[in-house]
Amino acid sequence: MDKTSELALQSKNNPYVRNSFIHENREFILQFSSFVCKRQLDWTNDDELSVAIIAFNEAIDSYNISLGKDFINYAKIVIKNRLIDYFRKESKHRYVPIDVDVDEEVYR
C-alpha cells in the first residue's frame, strides 16, 4: 500500500488528518480538475474546484483498500464523475429566455 492510500485510510476517522491530507493534495485537485475542465481553474473564481474538493472528500469516505485500487486513481474517478454531474446540471441553466417584443396587433 502506498503512502497516499494509507493516509486516505487514516483520514476516514481523524478530521485533523483529513484536513491536512486535503490541503496537501490541493495541487493535485487543481491540476486534475483543470485537465477535466480543459481550462486553467482558479481557487478564487471557479465553482468546479469546490465540486472537486467535495468529491475528493467523498473519495476519502468511500475508499476501500480491499478492492486493490490506488487512492489517487480512485479519487480521479470520483472527481471526474462529480464534475460531469456538475456540467450536466449547469447546462440546464445555461440558456436564458430572451424577452422579445411582439407586435400585439398581429395577434388580435
C-alpha positions in Angstrom: 0.0 0.0 0.0 1.4 3.4 -1.0 1.6 6.3 1.4 -1.3 8.2 -0.2 -3.6 5.3 0.2 -2.5 4.8 3.8 -3.2 8.5 4.6 -6.6 8.2 2.9 -7.5 5.4 5.2 -6.2 7.3 8.3 -8.3 10.3 7.2 -11.5 8.4 7.4 -11.5 8.6 11.2 -9.4 11.6 12.0 -10.7 15.1 10.9 -7.3 16.7 11.5 -5.5 14.1 9.3 -8.3 14.6 6.7 -7.9 18.4 6.6 -4.2 18.1 6.3 -4.5 15.4 3.6 -6.9 17.5 1.6 -4.6 20.6 2.0 -1.6 18.6 0.8 -3.5 17.4 -2.3 -4.8 20.8 -3.4 -2.3 21.0 -6.2 -3.4 17.5 -7.5 -7.1 18.6 -7.2 -6.4 21.8 -9.1 -4.3 20.1 -11.9 -6.7 17.2 -12.4 -9.8 19.4 -12.3 -8.2 21.8 -14.9 -7.5 18.8 -17.1 -11.1 17.6 -16.9 -12.5 21.1 -17.5 -10.0 21.6 -20.3 -9.0 25.1 -19.0 -7.0 26.5 -16.2 -9.0 26.9 -13.0 -8.5 29.3 -10.2 -9.4 28.7 -6.5 -10.9 32.2 -6.1 -13.2 32.1 -9.1 -14.2 28.6 -10.2 -17.1 26.5 -8.7 -15.6 23.5 -10.4 -12.8 23.4 -7.7 -15.4 23.4 -5.0 -17.1 20.4 -6.6 -13.7 18.7 -7.0 -12.7 19.2 -3.3 -16.1 17.9 -2.2 -15.6 14.9 -4.5 -12.1 14.3 -3.1 -13.6 14.3 0.4 -16.2 11.9 -0.8 -13.5 9.7 -2.2 -11.8 9.6 1.2 -15.1 8.4 2.8 -15.8 5.7 0.2 -12.3 4.4 -0.4 -11.9 0.7 0.1 -8.4 -0.7 0.1 -9.6 -4.2 -0.3 -10.6 -3.5 -3.9 -6.9 -3.1 -4.8 -7.2 0.4 -6.3 -4.7 3.1 -5.6 -6.3 6.0 -3.8 -5.2 8.7 -6.3 -6.7 6.8 -9.3 -9.9 6.2 -7.3 -10.1 9.9 -6.4 -9.6 10.8 -10.1 -12.7 8.7 -11.0 -14.8 10.3 -8.3 -13.7 13.9 -9.1 -14.3 13.3 -12.9 -17.8 11.8 -12.3 -18.8 14.7 -9.9 -17.6 17.3 -12.4 -19.5 15.6 -15.2 -22.6 15.7 -13.0 -22.0 19.4 -12.3 -21.6 20.1 -16.0 -24.9 18.4 -16.8 -26.7 20.3 -14.0 -25.3 23.6 -15.1 -26.1 23.0 -18.8 -29.8 23.0 -17.9 -29.4 26.6 -16.6 -27.2 27.9 -19.5 -30.0 29.1 -21.8 -31.9 32.1 -20.5 -35.0 33.1 -22.4 -34.9 36.4 -24.1 -37.8 38.8 -23.9 -38.9 39.5 -27.4 -41.1 42.5 -28.2 -44.1 41.1 -30.0 -46.4 43.3 -32.0 -49.7 42.8 -30.3 -51.6 43.9 -33.4 -50.6 40.7 -35.1 -52.3 38.6 -32.5 -55.6 40.5 -32.4 
